[in-house]
């Protein structure tokens, strides 16, 4: 017997990885979620904006709880962006330049405007 339930969109993400993380977050809270358009975005990533990204869908009865968890998820990510620092690659480029003998420093510089 196949039971059909109505699915409601909770969120949309530009990358598949972000959608998987949110789906795992919902799953850890006991809500089953499904991803729509994930394979299409992986194959044709440049169509992600036109498609509306990867959609996270849940059953209609879990919609209210999933929306509340979406706000919790977004607030938990806001602090994580401040803690990450961009990697500094100039020491690696300098060592490679000395080992190879060719001036590779142009690859490690930022463009000045």
N, CA, C and O atoms as a GROMACS GRO file, in nm:
protein
  452
    1UNK      N    1   0.083  -0.118   0.000
    1UNK     CA    2   0.000   0.000   0.000
    1UNK      C    3   0.088   0.125   0.000
    1UNK      O    4   0.177   0.138   0.084
    2UNK      N    5   0.064   0.214  -0.092
    2UNK     CA    6   0.141   0.338  -0.102
    2UNK      C    7   0.058   0.451  -0.042
    2UNK      O    8  -0.056   0.475  -0.082
    3UNK      N    9   0.118   0.520   0.053
    3UNK     CA   10   0.051   0.633   0.116
    3UNK      C   11   0.111   0.760   0.059
    3UNK      O   12   0.232   0.780   0.068
    4UNK      N   13   0.030   0.844   0.002
    4UNK     CA   14   0.082   0.968  -0.054
    4UNK      C   15   0.053   1.082   0.043
    4UNK      O   16  -0.059   1.098   0.090
    5UNK      N   17   0.155   1.159   0.072
    5UNK     CA   18   0.141   1.276   0.157
    5UNK      C   19   0.182   1.397   0.076
    5UNK      O   20   0.264   1.389  -0.015
    6UNK      N   21   0.125   1.508   0.110
    6UNK     CA   22   0.162   1.633   0.044
    6UNK      C   23   0.294   1.683   0.101
    6UNK      O   24   0.316   1.680   0.222
    7UNK      N   25   0.380   1.728   0.013
    7UNK     CA   26   0.510   1.778   0.054
    7UNK      C   27   0.509   1.930   0.044
    7UNK      O   28   0.453   1.987  -0.050
    8UNK      N   29   0.571   1.994   0.139
    8UNK     CA   30   0.582   2.140   0.142
    8UNK      C   31   0.728   2.180   0.142
    8UNK      O   32   0.812   2.116   0.206
    9UNK      N   33   0.758   2.286   0.067
    9UNK     CA   34   0.895   2.335   0.060
    9UNK      C   35   0.926   2.416   0.185
    9UNK      O   36   0.850   2.506   0.222
   10UNK      N   37   1.037   2.384   0.247
   10UNK     CA   38   1.080   2.454   0.368
   10UNK      C   39   1.188   2.556   0.335
   10UNK      O   40   1.184   2.669   0.382
   11UNK      N   41   1.284   2.516   0.254
   11UNK     CA   42   1.396   2.604   0.223
   11UNK      C   43   1.451   2.569   0.086
   11UNK      O   44   1.418   2.466   0.028
   12UNK      N   45   1.536   2.657   0.036
   12UNK     CA   46   1.604   2.637  -0.091
   12UNK      C   47   1.748   2.682  -0.074
   12UNK      O   48   1.775   2.786  -0.014
   13UNK      N   49   1.842   2.603  -0.127
   13UNK     CA   50   1.984   2.631  -0.111
   13UNK      C   51   2.051   2.632  -0.248
   13UNK      O   52   2.012   2.554  -0.335
   14UNK      N   53   2.151   2.718  -0.269
   14UNK     CA   54   2.217   2.725  -0.400
   14UNK      C   55   2.306   2.605  -0.430
   14UNK      O   56   2.332   2.576  -0.546
   15UNK      N   57   2.355   2.536  -0.326
   15UNK     CA   58   2.441   2.421  -0.348
   15UNK      C   59   2.380   2.297  -0.283
   15UNK      O   60   2.302   2.306  -0.188
   16UNK      N   61   2.418   2.183  -0.336
   16UNK     CA   62   2.366   2.056  -0.285
   16UNK      C   63   2.420   2.029  -0.145
   16UNK      O   64   2.350   1.972  -0.061
   17UNK      N   65   2.543   2.068  -0.120
   17UNK     CA   66   2.603   2.043   0.010
   17UNK      C   67   2.527   2.113   0.122
   17UNK      O   68   2.503   2.054   0.228
   18UNK      N   69   2.489   2.239   0.099
   18UNK     CA   70   2.413   2.312   0.200
   18UNK      C   71   2.277   2.247   0.225
   18UNK      O   72   2.231   2.242   0.339
   19UNK      N   73   2.215   2.197   0.122
   19UNK     CA   74   2.086   2.130   0.137
   19UNK      C   75   2.101   2.000   0.215
   19UNK      O   76   2.016   1.967   0.298
   20UNK      N   77   2.209   1.925   0.188
   20UNK     CA   78   2.234   1.802   0.263
   20UNK      C   79   2.255   1.830   0.411
   20UNK      O   80   2.207   1.756   0.497
   21UNK      N   81   2.326   1.937   0.441
   21UNK     CA   82   2.349   1.971   0.582
   21UNK      C   83   2.218   2.003   0.653
   21UNK      O   84   2.196   1.959   0.766
   22UNK      N   85   2.131   2.079   0.588
   22UNK     CA   86   2.003   2.112   0.651
   22UNK      C   87   1.914   1.989   0.661
   22UNK      O   88   1.844   1.972   0.761
   23UNK      N   89   1.917   1.902   0.560
   23UNK     CA   90   1.839   1.780   0.568
   23UNK      C   91   1.887   1.692   0.683
   23UNK      O   92   1.805   1.630   0.752
   24UNK      N   93   2.017   1.686   0.704
   24UNK     CA   94   2.072   1.610   0.818
   24UNK      C   95   2.031   1.673   0.950
   24UNK      O   96   2.003   1.602   1.047
   25UNK      N   97   2.028   1.805   0.954
   25UNK     CA   98   1.985   1.875   1.075
   25UNK      C   99   1.840   1.840   1.108
   25UNK      O  100   1.806   1.814   1.223
   26UNK      N  101   1.755   1.841   1.006
   26UNK     CA  102   1.615   1.804   1.028
   26UNK      C  103   1.603   1.657   1.068
   26UNK      O  104   1.524   1.623   1.155
   27UNK      N  105   1.681   1.572   1.006
   27UNK     CA  106   1.677   1.430   1.039
   27UNK      C  107   1.720   1.402   1.182
   27UNK      O  108   1.668   1.311   1.246
   28UNK      N  109   1.816   1.480   1.231
   28UNK     CA  110   1.859   1.461   1.370
   28UNK      C  111   1.752   1.505   1.469
   28UNK      O  112   1.755   1.467   1.586
   29UNK      N  113   1.658   1.585   1.422
   29UNK     CA  114   1.546   1.629   1.507
   29UNK      C  115   1.420   1.545   1.484
   29UNK      O  116   1.315   1.576   1.540
   30UNK      N  117   1.431   1.441   1.404
   30UNK     CA  118   1.319   1.349   1.384
   30UNK      C  119   1.225   1.384   1.271
   30UNK      O  120   1.114   1.330   1.264
   31UNK      N  121   1.265   1.473   1.182
   31UNK     CA  122   1.181   1.512   1.068
   31UNK      C  123   1.243   1.456   0.940
   31UNK      O  124   1.359   1.483   0.910
   32UNK      N  125   1.166   1.380   0.867
   32UNK     CA  126   1.214   1.324   0.742
   32UNK      C  127   1.201   1.430   0.632
   32UNK      O  128   1.092   1.484   0.610
   33UNK      N  129   1.310   1.458   0.564
   33UNK     CA  130   1.311   1.560   0.459
   33UNK      C  131   1.364   1.497   0.330
   33UNK      O  132   1.442   1.402   0.333
   34UNK      N  133   1.322   1.553   0.219
   34UNK     CA  134   1.364   1.507   0.087
   34UNK      C  135   1.416   1.627   0.008
   34UNK      O  136   1.371   1.740   0.026
   35UNK      N  137   1.512   1.600  -0.081
   35UNK     CA  138   1.569   1.705  -0.165
   35UNK      C  139   1.515   1.691  -0.306
   35UNK      O  140   1.510   1.581  -0.362
   36UNK      N  141   1.475   1.803  -0.364
   36UNK     CA  142   1.427   1.806  -0.501
   36UNK      C  143   1.527   1.886  -0.585
   36UNK      O  144   1.582   1.985  -0.537
   37UNK      N  145   1.550   1.844  -0.707
   37UNK     CA  146   1.639   1.907  -0.805
   37UNK      C  147   1.787   1.898  -0.766
   37UNK      O  148   1.868   1.975  -0.818
   38UNK      N  149   1.822   1.806  -0.677
   38UNK     CA  150   1.961   1.797  -0.636
   38UNK      C  151   2.050   1.746  -0.750
   38UNK      O  152   2.161   1.797  -0.769
   39UNK      N  153   2.003   1.648  -0.825
   39UNK     CA  154   2.086   1.592  -0.932
   39UNK      C  155   2.098   1.689  -1.049
   39UNK      O  156   2.202   1.696  -1.114
   40UNK      N  157   1.992   1.762  -1.077
   40UNK     CA  158   1.997   1.859  -1.185
   40UNK      C  159   2.094   1.972  -1.153
   40UNK      O  160   2.167   2.019  -1.241
   41UNK      N  161   2.094   2.016  -1.028
   41UNK     CA  162   2.188   2.122  -0.988
   41UNK      C  163   2.331   2.071  -0.990
   41UNK      O  164   2.423   2.146  -1.022
   42UNK      N  165   2.351   1.943  -0.957
   42UNK     CA  166   2.486   1.888  -0.965
   42UNK      C  167   2.535   1.877  -1.109
   42UNK      O  168   2.652   1.903  -1.136
   43UNK      N  169   2.447   1.839  -1.200
   43UNK     CA  170   2.487   1.824  -1.340
   43UNK      C  171   2.501   1.958  -1.411
   43UNK      O  172   2.596   1.980  -1.486
   44UNK      N  173   2.406   2.046  -1.387
   44UNK     CA  174   2.407   2.177  -1.453
   44UNK      C  175   2.403   2.284  -1.344
   44UNK      O  176   2.300   2.346  -1.321
   45UNK      N  177   2.518   2.304  -1.278
   45UNK     CA  178   2.523   2.395  -1.164
   45UNK      C  179   2.489   2.538  -1.203
   45UNK      O  180   2.442   2.615  -1.120
   46UNK      N  181   2.511   2.575  -1.327
   46UNK     CA  182   2.484   2.711  -1.370
   46UNK      C  183   2.333   2.738  -1.382
   46UNK      O  184   2.294   2.854  -1.397
   47UNK      N  185   2.250   2.636  -1.374
   47UNK     CA  186   2.105   2.655  -1.375
   47UNK      C  187   2.046   2.663  -1.234
   47UNK      O  188   1.924   2.668  -1.218
   48UNK      N  189   2.130   2.663  -1.133
   48UNK     CA  190   2.081   2.660  -0.995
   48UNK      C  191   1.991   2.778  -0.962
   48UNK      O  192   1.886   2.761  -0.900
   49UNK      N  193   2.030   2.897  -1.003
   49UNK     CA  194   1.946   3.014  -0.975
   49UNK      C  195   1.816   3.011  -1.053
   49UNK      O  196   1.712   3.052  -1.002
   50UNK      N  197   1.820   2.963  -1.175
   50UNK     CA  198   1.698   2.956  -1.256
   50UNK      C  199   1.599   2.855  -1.200
   50UNK      O  200   1.478   2.875  -1.208
   51UNK      N  201   1.651   2.747  -1.144
   51UNK     CA  202   1.564   2.644  -1.086
   51UNK      C  203   1.513   2.681  -0.947
   51UNK      O  204   1.415   2.624  -0.899
   52UNK      N  205   1.579   2.775  -0.884
   52UNK     CA  206   1.544   2.808  -0.746
   52UNK      C  207   1.628   2.730  -0.647
   52UNK      O  208   1.593   2.725  -0.529
   53UNK      N  209   1.736   2.671  -0.691
   53UNK     CA  210   1.825   2.597  -0.603
   53UNK      C  211   1.774   2.458  -0.572
   53UNK      O  212   1.680   2.409  -0.634
   54UNK      N  213   1.838   2.396  -0.476
   54UNK     CA  214   1.797   2.264  -0.428
   54UNK      C  215   1.692   2.285  -0.321
   54UNK      O  216   1.716   2.352  -0.221
   55UNK      N  217   1.574   2.228  -0.344
   55UNK     CA  218   1.462   2.249  -0.252
   55UNK      C  219   1.457   2.140  -0.146
   55UNK      O  220   1.471   2.022  -0.176
   56UNK      N  221   1.437   2.182  -0.022
   56UNK     CA  222   1.419   2.088   0.088
   56UNK      C  223   1.270   2.080   0.117
   56UNK      O  224   1.205   2.180   0.147
   57UNK      N  225   1.215   1.958   0.106
   57UNK     CA  226   1.072   1.936   0.121
   57UNK      C  227   1.046   1.844   0.240
   57UNK      O  228   1.122   1.750   0.265
   58UNK      N  229   0.938   1.872   0.314
   58UNK     CA  230   0.896   1.787   0.425
   58UNK      C  231   0.746   1.759   0.411
   58UNK      O  232   0.677   1.824   0.332
   59UNK      N  233   0.699   1.662   0.486
   59UNK     CA  234   0.557   1.630   0.485
   59UNK      C  235   0.479   1.747   0.544
   59UNK      O  236   0.530   1.824   0.626
   60UNK      N  237   0.355   1.760   0.501
   60UNK     CA  238   0.273   1.874   0.540
   60UNK      C  239   0.254   1.882   0.692
   60UNK      O  240   0.248   1.992   0.747
   61UNK      N  241   0.245   1.769   0.760
   61UNK     CA  242   0.224   1.772   0.905
   61UNK      C  243   0.348   1.815   0.982
   61UNK      O  244   0.337   1.855   1.098
   62UNK      N  245   0.466   1.808   0.920
   62UNK     CA  246   0.591   1.852   0.985
   62UNK      C  247   0.631   1.993   0.946
   62UNK      O  248   0.739   2.039   0.984
   63UNK      N  249   0.549   2.063   0.872
   63UNK     CA  250   0.585   2.193   0.816
   63UNK      C  251   0.614   2.297   0.924
   63UNK      O  252   0.716   2.366   0.917
   64UNK      N  253   0.528   2.310   1.022
   64UNK     CA  254   0.547   2.414   1.124
   64UNK      C  255   0.673   2.391   1.206
   64UNK      O  256   0.748   2.484   1.233
   65UNK      N  257   0.696   2.267   1.245
   65UNK     CA  258   0.815   2.236   1.323
   65UNK      C  259   0.942   2.257   1.240
   65UNK      O  260   1.044   2.301   1.292
   66UNK      N  261   0.936   2.225   1.110
   66UNK     CA  262   1.052   2.243   1.023
   66UNK      C  263   1.085   2.390   1.003
   66UNK      O  264   1.202   2.427   0.997
   67UNK      N  265   0.983   2.475   0.992
   67UNK     CA  266   1.008   2.619   0.981
   67UNK      C  267   1.075   2.673   1.107
   67UNK      O  268   1.164   2.758   1.098
   68UNK      N  269   1.032   2.627   1.222
   68UNK     CA  270   1.095   2.670   1.347
   68UNK      C  271   1.240   2.623   1.354
   68UNK      O  272   1.327   2.696   1.400
   69UNK      N  273   1.266   2.501   1.307
   69UNK     CA  274   1.403   2.450   1.306
   69UNK      C  275   1.489   2.521   1.202
   69UNK      O  276   1.611   2.530   1.219
   70UNK      N  277   1.428   2.571   1.095
   70UNK     CA  278   1.504   2.648   0.995
   70UNK      C  279   1.560   2.776   1.057
   70UNK      O  280   1.674   2.812   1.030
   71UNK      N  281   1.482   2.842   1.138
   71UNK     CA  282   1.530   2.963   1.205
   71UNK      C  283   1.642   2.929   1.303
   71UNK      O  284   1.740   3.004   1.313
   72UNK      N  285   1.629   2.819   1.375
   72UNK     CA  286   1.735   2.774   1.465
   72UNK      C  287   1.862   2.743   1.388
   72UNK      O  288   1.972   2.778   1.431
   73UNK      N  289   1.847   2.678   1.275
   73UNK     CA  290   1.961   2.642   1.191
   73UNK      C  291   2.032   2.767   1.138
   73UNK      O  292   2.154   2.775   1.140
   74UNK      N  293   1.956   2.863   1.092
   74UNK     CA  294   2.017   2.986   1.038
   74UNK      C  295   2.088   3.066   1.145
   74UNK      O  296   2.195   3.120   1.120
   75UNK      N  297   2.031   3.076   1.264
   75UNK     CA  298   2.098   3.150   1.371
   75UNK      C  299   2.224   3.077   1.418
   75UNK      O  300   2.320   3.142   1.460
   76UNK      N  301   2.225   2.945   1.413
   76UNK     CA  302   2.346   2.872   1.453
   76UNK      C  303   2.458   2.891   1.351
   76UNK      O  304   2.576   2.880   1.387
   77UNK      N  305   2.424   2.918   1.225
   77UNK     CA  306   2.527   2.938   1.123
   77UNK      C  307   2.586   3.079   1.125
   77UNK      O  308   2.697   3.100   1.077
   78UNK      N  309   2.513   3.175   1.178
   78UNK     CA  310   2.562   3.313   1.176
   78UNK      C  311   2.692   3.328   1.254
   78UNK      O  312   2.781   3.401   1.211
   79UNK      N  313   2.705   3.263   1.366
   79UNK     CA  314   2.826   3.272   1.445
   79UNK      C  315   2.942   3.197   1.383
   79UNK      O  316   3.058   3.233   1.406
   80UNK      N  317   2.915   3.095   1.305
   80UNK     CA  318   3.021   3.013   1.244
   80UNK      C  319   3.096   3.090   1.136
   80UNK      O  320   3.214   3.064   1.114
   81UNK      N  321   3.030   3.182   1.067
   81UNK     CA  322   3.096   3.257   0.961
   81UNK      C  323   3.204   3.350   1.017
   81UNK      O  324   3.304   3.376   0.950
   82UNK      N  325   3.184   3.400   1.137
   82UNK     CA  326   3.281   3.492   1.196
   82UNK      C  327   3.406   3.420   1.245
   82UNK      O  328   3.512   3.482   1.256
   83UNK      N  329   3.396   3.291   1.275
   83UNK     CA  330   3.509   3.218   1.331
   83UNK      C  331   3.606   3.168   1.227
   83UNK      O  332   3.721   3.139   1.259
   84UNK      N  333   3.564   3.158   1.103
   84UNK     CA  334   3.653   3.104   1.000
   84UNK      C  335   3.740   3.214   0.942
   84UNK      O  336   3.693   3.325   0.915
   85UNK      N  337   3.865   3.182   0.924
   85UNK     CA  338   3.959   3.276   0.865
   85UNK      C  339   4.002   3.224   0.729
   85UNK      O  340   4.015   3.103   0.710
   86UNK      N  341   4.023   3.314   0.633
   86UNK     CA  342   4.067   3.268   0.501
   86UNK      C  343   4.209   3.212   0.509
   86UNK      O  344   4.291   3.265   0.584
   87UNK      N  345   4.239   3.109   0.434
   87UNK     CA  346   4.375   3.053   0.437
   87UNK      C  347   4.474   3.148   0.373
   87UNK      O  348   4.443   3.218   0.277
   88UNK      N  349   4.592   3.148   0.426
   88UNK     CA  350   4.698   3.230   0.369
   88UNK      C  351   4.794   3.138   0.295
   88UNK      O  352   4.864   3.057   0.356
   89UNK      N  353   4.797   3.151   0.164
   89UNK     CA  354   4.876   3.060   0.082
   89UNK      C  355   5.011   3.116   0.044
   89UNK      O  356   5.088   3.047  -0.023
   90UNK      N  357   5.045   3.238   0.083
   90UNK     CA  358   5.169   3.295   0.034
   90UNK      C  359   5.294   3.220   0.081
   90UNK      O  360   5.390   3.215   0.005
   91UNK      N  361   5.298   3.159   0.202
   91UNK     CA  362   5.420   3.083   0.235
   91UNK      C  363   5.440   2.962   0.143
   91UNK      O  364   5.554   2.931   0.106
   92UNK      N  365   5.332   2.895   0.107
   92UNK     CA  366   5.343   2.779   0.018
   92UNK      C  367   5.392   2.823  -0.120
   92UNK      O  368   5.476   2.757  -0.180
   93UNK      N  369   5.339   2.934  -0.169
   93UNK     CA  370   5.379   2.984  -0.300
   93UNK      C  371   5.526   3.027  -0.298
   93UNK      O  372   5.598   3.007  -0.395
   94UNK      N  373   5.569   3.087  -0.188
   94UNK     CA  374   5.709   3.128  -0.176
   94UNK      C  375   5.803   3.007  -0.177
   94UNK      O  376   5.906   3.009  -0.244
   95UNK      N  377   5.767   2.903  -0.104
   95UNK     CA  378   5.851   2.782  -0.101
   95UNK      C  379   5.854   2.716  -0.238
   95UNK      O  380   5.960   2.671  -0.283
   96UNK      N  381   5.740   2.709  -0.305
   96UNK     CA  382   5.738   2.652  -0.440
   96UNK      C  383   5.822   2.734  -0.537
   96UNK      O  384   5.888   2.679  -0.625
   97UNK      N  385   5.821   2.866  -0.521
   97UNK     CA  386   5.901   2.952  -0.608
   97UNK      C  387   6.049   2.926  -0.588
   97UNK      O  388   6.126   2.925  -0.684
   98UNK      N  389   6.089   2.904  -0.463
   98UNK     CA  390   6.230   2.878  -0.436
   98UNK      C  391   6.273   2.740  -0.485
   98UNK      O  392   6.384   2.723  -0.534
   99UNK      N  393   6.183   2.641  -0.472
   99UNK     CA  394   6.217   2.505  -0.516
   99UNK      C  395   6.220   2.492  -0.668
   99UNK      O  396   6.309   2.429  -0.723
  100UNK      N  397   6.123   2.551  -0.735
  100UNK     CA  398   6.113   2.539  -0.880
  100UNK      C  399   6.212   2.632  -0.949
  100UNK      O  400   6.265   2.598  -1.055
  101UNK      N  401   6.237   2.745  -0.891
  101UNK     CA  402   6.328   2.841  -0.951
  101UNK      C  403   6.259   2.942  -1.039
  101UNK      O  404   6.322   3.037  -1.085
  102UNK      N  405   6.129   2.924  -1.063
  102UNK     CA  406   6.054   3.019  -1.144
  102UNK      C  407   5.975   3.111  -1.051
  102UNK      O  408   5.928   3.068  -0.945
  103UNK      N  409   5.960   3.233  -1.090
  103UNK     CA  410   5.884   3.326  -1.004
  103UNK      C  411   5.734   3.293  -1.006
  103UNK      O  412   5.662   3.330  -1.099
  104UNK      N  413   5.691   3.224  -0.904
  104UNK     CA  414   5.550   3.187  -0.894
  104UNK      C  415   5.474   3.281  -0.800
  104UNK      O  416   5.358   3.255  -0.768
  105UNK      N  417   5.536   3.386  -0.756
  105UNK     CA  418   5.471   3.476  -0.661
  105UNK      C  419   5.348   3.544  -0.721
  105UNK      O  420   5.263   3.592  -0.646
  106UNK      N  421   5.338   3.548  -0.852
  106UNK     CA  422   5.221   3.613  -0.912
  106UNK      C  423   5.093   3.536  -0.882
  106UNK      O  424   4.985   3.594  -0.885
  107UNK      N  425   5.105   3.404  -0.852
  107UNK     CA  426   4.985   3.325  -0.822
  107UNK      C  427   4.935   3.349  -0.680
  107UNK      O  428   4.818   3.322  -0.652
  108UNK      N  429   5.019   3.398  -0.592
  108UNK     CA  430   4.978   3.417  -0.454
  108UNK      C  431   4.935   3.558  -0.421
  108UNK      O  432   4.892   3.585  -0.308
  109UNK      N  433   4.946   3.650  -0.517
  109UNK     CA  434   4.912   3.789  -0.489
  109UNK      C  435   4.766   3.816  -0.517
  109UNK      O  436   4.703   3.753  -0.602
  110UNK      N  437   4.714   3.912  -0.444
  110UNK     CA  438   4.579   3.959  -0.471
  110UNK      C  439   4.586   4.077  -0.566
  110UNK      O  440   4.681   4.156  -0.564
  111UNK      N  441   4.485   4.087  -0.648
  111UNK     CA  442   4.481   4.196  -0.745
  111UNK      C  443   4.447   4.326  -0.673
  111UNK      O  444   4.348   4.334  -0.600
  112UNK      N  445   4.528   4.427  -0.694
  112UNK     CA  446   4.503   4.558  -0.634
  112UNK      C  447   4.423   4.643  -0.730
  112UNK      O  448   4.453   4.650  -0.850
  113UNK      N  449   4.323   4.706  -0.677
  113UNK     CA  450   4.237   4.789  -0.761
  113UNK      C  451   4.272   4.935  -0.744
  113UNK      O  452   4.211   5.021  -0.807
   0.00000   0.00000   0.00000
